[in-house]
Every structure is written in C-alpha cells, then in structure tokens.
Amino acid sequence: MSTNNINPQAAVAAAQQARQQQQRKQVSDMLDNATDIACEKCESTAFSQIWFVKRVSPLASPSGDEVTIPIQSFQCASCGNINKDFTANNVIERQ
C-alpha cells in the first residue's frame, strides 16, 4: 500500500503564489512600457481623484425616477486643471 505525501492545501497555496507572482510580473512589465500622462496646463504628472456628479431627470431616466450618477475622474494635483480626456463626457464615452 503506497501513501501519497502531497498536502493538497500546500499544493493549492503554492499554485496561488505562483499565479500572484506571474500577475505581479505582468503588471511590472506593463509599467515598464507605460508613459506618464502630464497636465495639459502645467505638465505635472501628479493627479488627484475627483468626482463629477450628473443628475438625470425623471423624463430621461429609464426608471422614471430622478437619478444621480457619480463619475470618477482626475485633476492636476499642482494646478487643479482637468485634462480634456478627463472631463466627465470623455470619461463616460470611454467606459
């Protein structure tokens, strides 16, 4: 009678760790090839999160109720400028 010395939980943990390492490498490789986005006004590359808030009237809402829609975007952390690509309408179009 042979015994199997493989611990199933250890094997699962090792497989999860290998997947996480592979994902970290993929993200690292992507970042190595990425370029910074700069502010169109002051050329800073630091941005802060902001929210645009849209209100949809009951007449235009599918539910017939007034709806408030938050839209997350970014503004320059240095000068407060919002790049054209980060305006509410452009953010919505890309989703």
Summary of the structure (lengths in Angstrom):
residues: 95
radius of gyration: 23.3
end to end distance: 59.4
largest distance: 75.5
contacts: 181
relative contact order: 0.14
helix: 37%
strand: 21%
